[in-house]
Amino acid sequence: MVYYFLSDVVQPPITLFMGVDKYENENLIKWGWPEDVWFHVDKYSSAHVYLRLQHGQTIDDIPSTVLEDAAQLVKANSIEGNKMNDIDVIYTMWSNLKKTQGMEVGRVGFHKEKDVRKIHLTKRVNAVINRLNKTKRSVEQVNLRLEREQRDRNERENKKQILKEQKEREKTEEKKKQEEAEMRSYNSLFNSTNMTSNTDNTGYDSDDFM
């Protein structure tokens, strides 16, 4: 099961989602999307919350109000972190998550520590949690693998289409260049500097042969 929440502090609202338990979190770790941003309470056990960026967006494009929502949601779903003030929530791109053999279910590391960011929370803000919980919905049957595979197929098709359009543009541009080159060559044949005059330079008029 996966829980979905709407962060409606921006329009259109942004969806936040998290697994119901560590086993569902493990699936999210395995079958997340490259566009996903992962959130977790620093140094304490907590839920794994994800935010899915739109195509072309980066982690720097996330509004601060949405970051606050995601961080508060993670804190509220941490047994220890929910009771504490002044905690940090870390977040990074899904592609930076590292899972190695022997790690406990639901645990992750990072490929690059420098790509892990932090947001500080002084306390739980109930107004934020109440607002998010009003939008909460659950999906019992979520095939994360199927969704990821479909996403990858769509990306491959999009790349193929982009490559096809690029090749067509290059072909059109090459044809245009060839036509322009042929036109310049054709025009040069009729350039006055390359044409022979009807009058020669011997100094004799055509009537002088008599």
C-alpha beads as a LAMMPS data file, in Angstrom:
LAMMPS data file: protein, C-alpha beads

210 atoms
209 bonds

1 atom types
1 bond types

-500.0 500.0 xlo xhi
-500.0 500.0 ylo yhi
-500.0 500.0 zlo zhi

Masses

1 110.0

Atoms # bond

1 1 1 0.000 0.000 0.000
2 1 1 1.134 3.531 -0.784
3 1 1 -0.215 6.698 0.802
4 1 1 -0.633 9.848 -1.289
5 1 1 -0.911 13.434 -0.028
6 1 1 -1.457 16.701 -1.852
7 1 1 0.730 19.673 -1.023
8 1 1 -1.657 22.409 -2.129
9 1 1 0.481 25.329 -0.996
10 1 1 1.245 25.727 -4.713
11 1 1 -0.929 25.416 -7.789
12 1 1 -1.274 22.931 -9.246
13 1 1 -0.812 20.888 -6.071
14 1 1 2.208 18.598 -5.781
15 1 1 1.783 14.964 -4.802
16 1 1 3.788 13.501 -1.929
17 1 1 3.763 9.757 -1.354
18 1 1 5.161 7.195 1.056
19 1 1 5.039 3.461 1.670
20 1 1 2.862 2.046 4.422
21 1 1 5.777 0.118 5.954
22 1 1 9.471 -0.704 5.501
23 1 1 8.714 -3.373 2.903
24 1 1 6.821 -0.930 0.732
25 1 1 9.642 1.558 1.301
26 1 1 12.011 -1.103 -0.009
27 1 1 9.948 -1.306 -3.201
28 1 1 10.012 2.465 -3.538
29 1 1 13.788 2.420 -3.142
30 1 1 14.074 -0.231 -5.839
31 1 1 11.479 1.009 -8.298
32 1 1 11.555 4.760 -7.760
33 1 1 11.801 7.157 -10.678
34 1 1 14.828 9.325 -11.559
35 1 1 12.475 12.292 -11.081
36 1 1 11.755 11.364 -7.449
37 1 1 13.131 13.319 -4.494
38 1 1 13.486 11.271 -1.290
39 1 1 12.931 12.670 2.244
40 1 1 13.842 11.148 5.627
41 1 1 14.455 12.325 9.194
42 1 1 18.200 12.643 9.740
43 1 1 19.691 10.113 12.193
44 1 1 16.300 8.694 13.229
45 1 1 13.932 6.082 11.896
46 1 1 11.093 7.556 9.864
47 1 1 8.866 7.063 6.882
48 1 1 10.323 7.557 3.415
49 1 1 8.482 10.362 1.672
50 1 1 8.851 11.057 -2.025
51 1 1 8.106 14.001 -4.265
52 1 1 8.015 13.471 -8.026
53 1 1 9.444 16.295 -10.129
54 1 1 8.083 17.195 -13.532
55 1 1 10.206 16.555 -16.606
56 1 1 12.934 19.184 -16.824
57 1 1 12.698 20.228 -13.171
58 1 1 15.569 19.918 -10.720
59 1 1 15.767 19.628 -6.961
60 1 1 16.447 23.376 -6.881
61 1 1 13.000 24.035 -8.361
62 1 1 11.084 22.732 -5.346
63 1 1 9.294 25.647 -3.625
64 1 1 10.304 26.181 0.003
65 1 1 6.681 25.755 1.114
66 1 1 6.543 22.305 -0.504
67 1 1 9.860 21.351 1.121
68 1 1 8.325 22.347 4.452
69 1 1 5.284 20.137 3.797
70 1 1 7.424 17.119 2.891
71 1 1 9.668 17.613 5.914
72 1 1 6.730 17.974 8.296
73 1 1 5.151 14.825 6.866
74 1 1 8.363 12.857 7.417
75 1 1 8.679 14.172 10.976
76 1 1 5.060 13.289 11.779
77 1 1 5.712 9.728 10.612
78 1 1 8.774 9.199 12.753
79 1 1 8.222 7.594 16.163
80 1 1 11.173 9.421 17.716
81 1 1 11.370 12.446 15.461
82 1 1 7.717 13.326 15.932
83 1 1 8.302 13.947 19.648
84 1 1 11.432 16.042 19.204
85 1 1 12.108 19.689 18.431
86 1 1 14.997 21.000 16.343
87 1 1 15.563 18.097 14.002
88 1 1 16.884 17.917 10.457
89 1 1 15.199 16.267 7.509
90 1 1 17.503 15.151 4.709
91 1 1 16.523 14.916 1.069
92 1 1 18.174 13.914 -2.175
93 1 1 17.364 12.601 -5.638
94 1 1 16.280 8.968 -5.840
95 1 1 19.252 8.263 -8.137
96 1 1 21.581 9.142 -5.249
97 1 1 20.177 6.376 -3.022
98 1 1 22.496 3.396 -2.634
99 1 1 21.360 -0.048 -1.598
100 1 1 24.048 -2.627 -0.852
101 1 1 23.832 -6.306 -0.043
102 1 1 23.327 -6.948 3.642
103 1 1 21.472 -3.697 4.357
104 1 1 18.346 -4.039 6.469
105 1 1 14.992 -3.767 4.743
106 1 1 14.118 -0.110 4.199
107 1 1 17.636 1.203 4.868
108 1 1 19.677 3.095 2.294
109 1 1 22.997 4.854 1.859
110 1 1 24.128 7.469 -0.645
111 1 1 26.371 7.456 -3.661
112 1 1 27.407 11.066 -3.019
113 1 1 27.056 12.607 0.442
114 1 1 27.551 16.075 -1.028
115 1 1 24.280 15.684 -2.951
116 1 1 22.288 15.199 0.261
117 1 1 20.525 18.335 1.486
118 1 1 18.959 19.295 4.795
119 1 1 16.011 21.284 6.003
120 1 1 15.770 22.190 9.701
121 1 1 12.509 21.930 11.604
122 1 1 12.183 23.650 14.953
123 1 1 8.954 21.853 15.818
124 1 1 5.959 19.958 14.458
125 1 1 3.382 22.236 12.847
126 1 1 0.001 20.612 13.367
127 1 1 -1.730 22.909 10.885
128 1 1 0.473 21.524 8.107
129 1 1 -0.065 17.888 9.111
130 1 1 -3.837 18.366 9.445
131 1 1 -4.004 19.995 6.019
132 1 1 -2.020 17.178 4.404
133 1 1 -4.005 14.449 6.178
134 1 1 -7.247 15.848 4.750
135 1 1 -5.907 15.043 1.275
136 1 1 -4.597 11.591 2.216
137 1 1 -5.609 8.611 0.118
138 1 1 -4.304 5.076 -0.050
139 1 1 -3.849 2.721 -2.973
140 1 1 -3.939 -0.941 -2.028
141 1 1 -2.587 -2.438 -5.243
142 1 1 0.376 -0.457 -6.560
143 1 1 2.659 -2.222 -9.007
144 1 1 5.711 -0.008 -8.625
145 1 1 7.765 -2.154 -10.987
146 1 1 5.128 -1.957 -13.721
147 1 1 4.848 1.826 -13.313
148 1 1 8.626 2.228 -13.559
149 1 1 8.872 -0.015 -16.609
150 1 1 6.087 1.940 -18.313
151 1 1 7.846 5.185 -17.461
152 1 1 11.096 3.872 -18.998
153 1 1 9.280 2.733 -22.157
154 1 1 7.709 6.156 -22.543
155 1 1 11.095 7.813 -22.118
156 1 1 12.664 5.560 -24.751
157 1 1 9.833 6.335 -27.187
158 1 1 10.182 10.057 -26.523
159 1 1 13.928 9.888 -27.133
160 1 1 13.348 7.980 -30.372
161 1 1 10.850 10.593 -31.518
162 1 1 13.211 13.440 -30.623
163 1 1 16.060 11.720 -32.486
164 1 1 13.825 11.134 -35.507
165 1 1 12.761 14.788 -35.581
166 1 1 16.378 15.894 -35.200
167 1 1 17.475 13.720 -38.136
168 1 1 14.623 15.069 -40.260
169 1 1 15.657 18.648 -39.445
170 1 1 19.273 17.863 -40.303
171 1 1 18.189 16.251 -43.574
172 1 1 16.073 19.286 -44.459
173 1 1 18.885 21.676 -43.592
174 1 1 21.384 19.655 -45.667
175 1 1 19.024 19.649 -48.646
176 1 1 18.567 23.394 -48.317
177 1 1 22.341 23.919 -48.212
178 1 1 22.781 21.790 -51.334
179 1 1 20.076 23.719 -53.174
180 1 1 21.680 27.024 -52.183
181 1 1 25.106 25.773 -53.321
182 1 1 23.662 24.657 -56.663
183 1 1 21.947 28.006 -57.095
184 1 1 25.195 29.871 -56.404
185 1 1 26.998 27.664 -58.927
186 1 1 24.265 28.222 -61.499
187 1 1 24.305 31.991 -60.998
188 1 1 28.080 32.116 -61.382
189 1 1 27.732 30.833 -64.953
190 1 1 25.854 33.983 -65.853
191 1 1 28.091 36.356 -63.971
192 1 1 29.213 39.154 -66.315
193 1 1 32.852 38.572 -65.480
194 1 1 32.610 35.041 -66.833
195 1 1 30.825 35.911 -70.111
196 1 1 32.605 36.511 -73.468
197 1 1 31.869 39.862 -75.216
198 1 1 30.463 39.952 -78.781
199 1 1 33.261 42.397 -79.706
200 1 1 36.837 41.129 -79.839
201 1 1 39.949 43.215 -79.174
202 1 1 41.829 43.020 -82.578
203 1 1 41.187 46.684 -83.484
204 1 1 39.528 45.808 -86.835
205 1 1 35.929 46.420 -87.643
206 1 1 34.025 43.546 -89.236
207 1 1 33.676 45.558 -92.482
208 1 1 37.450 45.872 -92.988
209 1 1 37.946 42.456 -94.547
210 1 1 37.172 43.927 -97.932

Bonds

1 1 1 2
2 1 2 3
3 1 3 4
4 1 4 5
5 1 5 6
6 1 6 7
7 1 7 8
8 1 8 9
9 1 9 10
10 1 10 11
11 1 11 12
12 1 12 13
13 1 13 14
14 1 14 15
15 1 15 16
16 1 16 17
17 1 17 18
18 1 18 19
19 1 19 20
20 1 20 21
21 1 21 22
22 1 22 23
23 1 23 24
24 1 24 25
25 1 25 26
26 1 26 27
27 1 27 28
28 1 28 29
29 1 29 30
30 1 30 31
31 1 31 32
32 1 32 33
33 1 33 34
34 1 34 35
35 1 35 36
36 1 36 37
37 1 37 38
38 1 38 39
39 1 39 40
40 1 40 41
41 1 41 42
42 1 42 43
43 1 43 44
44 1 44 45
45 1 45 46
46 1 46 47
47 1 47 48
48 1 48 49
49 1 49 50
50 1 50 51
51 1 51 52
52 1 52 53
53 1 53 54
54 1 54 55
55 1 55 56
56 1 56 57
57 1 57 58
58 1 58 59
59 1 59 60
60 1 60 61
61 1 61 62
62 1 62 63
63 1 63 64
64 1 64 65
65 1 65 66
66 1 66 67
67 1 67 68
68 1 68 69
69 1 69 70
70 1 70 71
71 1 71 72
72 1 72 73
73 1 73 74
74 1 74 75
75 1 75 76
76 1 76 77
77 1 77 78
78 1 78 79
79 1 79 80
80 1 80 81
81 1 81 82
82 1 82 83
83 1 83 84
84 1 84 85
85 1 85 86
86 1 86 87
87 1 87 88
88 1 88 89
89 1 89 90
90 1 90 91
91 1 91 92
92 1 92 93
93 1 93 94
94 1 94 95
95 1 95 96
96 1 96 97
97 1 97 98
98 1 98 99
99 1 99 100
100 1 100 101
101 1 101 102
102 1 102 103
103 1 103 104
104 1 104 105
105 1 105 106
106 1 106 107
107 1 107 108
108 1 108 109
109 1 109 110
110 1 110 111
111 1 111 112
112 1 112 113
113 1 113 114
114 1 114 115
115 1 115 116
116 1 116 117
117 1 117 118
118 1 118 119
119 1 119 120
120 1 120 121
121 1 121 122
122 1 122 123
123 1 123 124
124 1 124 125
125 1 125 126
126 1 126 127
127 1 127 128
128 1 128 129
129 1 129 130
130 1 130 131
131 1 131 132
132 1 132 133
133 1 133 134
134 1 134 135
135 1 135 136
136 1 136 137
137 1 137 138
138 1 138 139
139 1 139 140
140 1 140 141
141 1 141 142
142 1 142 143
143 1 143 144
144 1 144 145
145 1 145 146
146 1 146 147
147 1 147 148
148 1 148 149
149 1 149 150
150 1 150 151
151 1 151 152
152 1 152 153
153 1 153 154
154 1 154 155
155 1 155 156
156 1 156 157
157 1 157 158
158 1 158 159
159 1 159 160
160 1 160 161
161 1 161 162
162 1 162 163
163 1 163 164
164 1 164 165
165 1 165 166
166 1 166 167
167 1 167 168
168 1 168 169
169 1 169 170
170 1 170 171
171 1 171 172
172 1 172 173
173 1 173 174
174 1 174 175
175 1 175 176
176 1 176 177
177 1 177 178
178 1 178 179
179 1 179 180
180 1 180 181
181 1 181 182
182 1 182 183
183 1 183 184
184 1 184 185
185 1 185 186
186 1 186 187
187 1 187 188
188 1 188 189
189 1 189 190
190 1 190 191
191 1 191 192
192 1 192 193
193 1 193 194
194 1 194 195
195 1 195 196
196 1 196 197
197 1 197 198
198 1 198 199
199 1 199 200
200 1 200 201
201 1 201 202
202 1 202 203
203 1 203 204
204 1 204 205
205 1 205 206
206 1 206 207
207 1 207 208
208 1 208 209
209 1 209 210
